[in-house]
Amino acid sequence: MPRGTPMTTFDPREASFEAKFAHDADALFRLHARRDKLVGIWAAGKLGLSGEAAADYAAQIVVTDVAAAGDAAVTARLVADLAPHGIDAAAVHAALAEALANAAQQLTDAA
């Protein structure tokens, strides 16, 4: 706010809405990152990866979501990686839904 500008009654309310928006955006980011990690670990198991290789694959799934900005990129990556192992798009969508529910529960439990 420029100096000398009088504060109106809407300024604190606007700041409150902006803070809530920022909080909600952060919470959604954390939820999706946790979901992506969980589904990445699931997919790594289907690919026969374990240990550090599984953790690295899960991290790549998280990066896919952040870099490509969206669920479609994660889904496409998982389908492409898992199709040769007999896992179809429906199974990937189900795994994503389950991982989202688990991520939400984990974040709620941690709060």
Summary of the structure (lengths in Angstrom):
residues: 111
radius of gyration: 19.2
end to end distance: 33.8
largest distance: 66.6
contacts: 291
relative contact order: 0.12
helix: 83%
strand: 0%
